[in-house]
Amino acid sequence: EKSRGVIIVGIPFSYPNDPLVAMKMKYLDRVKIGGKAWYQQTAFRAVNQALGRAIRHGGDYGAMIFLDERFAANQDLLPSWVASELSVLASFGSAIKATSEFFKFHAIAGSQQDTYANKF
């Protein structure tokens, strides 16, 4: 109950001028995958691992807040179960309201499940 959210403030891209990163991208540009695709996949893999801190099993829930507008343009690099539920909100206030509603919904749903489980 104590870890019900993850806030992602940016996309953790590697430094593109790092010699190892630059060499790998150059090599991958010569083969099928392409350096840019690898570069993006590597950054989003780290994001996906962070998202897993809030969702630990199929029945779990947690708020995921993305504070970088690039996520809206790169939804295809997020897991489909995240991208399908993603809402792009215009203001901080609307994000606070949506987060509050999310937790109210899950509190009601959770109490109904607890009531059902206690009957048996």
C-alpha positions in Angstrom: 0.0 0.0 0.0 2.9 2.4 0.4 4.2 2.4 -3.2 1.3 3.4 -5.4 2.9 5.7 -7.9 5.9 6.5 -10.0 6.8 10.0 -11.3 8.9 10.0 -14.5 10.5 13.4 -15.0 12.3 12.7 -18.3 13.6 10.1 -20.7 17.0 8.8 -19.6 18.8 9.0 -22.9 22.5 8.2 -22.8 24.9 11.0 -23.6 25.0 10.8 -27.5 28.6 12.0 -27.7 29.9 9.3 -25.4 32.4 7.4 -27.6 30.9 4.0 -26.8 27.3 5.2 -27.5 28.4 6.9 -30.7 30.4 3.9 -31.9 27.4 1.5 -31.2 25.0 3.8 -33.0 27.3 4.1 -36.0 27.7 0.3 -36.1 23.9 -0.3 -35.8 23.3 2.2 -38.5 25.1 -0.1 -40.9 23.1 -3.2 -39.9 19.3 -3.6 -39.8 18.2 -2.2 -36.4 19.6 1.3 -36.8 21.4 3.3 -34.1 18.5 5.7 -33.4 16.1 2.8 -32.7 18.6 1.2 -30.3 19.2 4.6 -28.6 15.4 5.1 -28.0 14.8 1.5 -27.0 17.6 1.6 -24.4 16.2 4.8 -22.8 12.6 3.5 -22.8 13.7 0.1 -21.3 14.9 2.1 -18.3 11.6 3.9 -18.1 9.7 0.6 -18.3 11.7 -0.8 -15.4 10.9 2.2 -13.3 7.2 1.7 -14.1 7.4 -1.8 -12.8 8.1 -0.3 -9.3 4.4 0.7 -9.1 2.8 -2.4 -10.7 4.2 -5.6 -9.2 1.5 -8.1 -10.3 -1.7 -8.4 -12.4 -4.0 -7.2 -9.7 -1.9 -4.3 -8.6 -2.5 -0.6 -9.4 -0.5 2.6 -9.2 -0.4 6.0 -10.8 2.2 6.7 -13.4 2.9 10.4 -14.0 5.0 11.4 -16.9 6.3 15.0 -16.7 7.9 15.1 -20.2 5.8 15.9 -23.3 8.0 13.5 -25.4 6.1 10.6 -23.8 2.9 11.7 -25.7 4.8 11.6 -29.0 6.5 8.2 -28.2 3.6 6.1 -26.8 4.6 3.3 -29.2 7.8 2.8 -27.1 5.8 2.3 -23.9 4.2 -1.1 -23.0 0.8 -1.4 -24.6 -0.9 -1.7 -21.2 0.5 1.7 -20.3 0.0 3.4 -23.7 -3.6 2.4 -23.8 -4.4 4.1 -20.5 -2.3 7.2 -21.1 -4.0 10.6 -20.7 -2.3 13.7 -21.9 -3.3 16.6 -19.6 -2.9 20.3 -20.3 -2.1 21.5 -16.8 -0.8 20.5 -13.4 -4.2 21.1 -11.8 -5.8 18.7 -14.2 -3.1 16.1 -13.4 -3.7 16.5 -9.7 -7.5 16.1 -10.2 -7.1 13.0 -12.4 -4.7 11.4 -9.9 -7.1 12.0 -7.0 -10.0 10.5 -9.0 -7.8 7.5 -9.9 -7.0 6.8 -6.2 -10.6 7.4 -5.1 -11.8 4.8 -7.7 -9.3 2.2 -6.6 -10.1 2.9 -2.9 -13.8 2.1 -3.6 -13.0 -0.9 -5.8 -10.5 -2.2 -3.2 -13.0 -1.9 -0.3 -15.7 -3.7 -2.4 -13.2 -6.5 -3.0 -12.3 -6.6 0.7 -16.0 -6.8 1.6 -16.5 -9.6 -0.8 -13.5 -11.6 0.4 -14.6 -11.2 4.1 -17.9 -12.9 3.3 -16.1 -16.2 2.8 
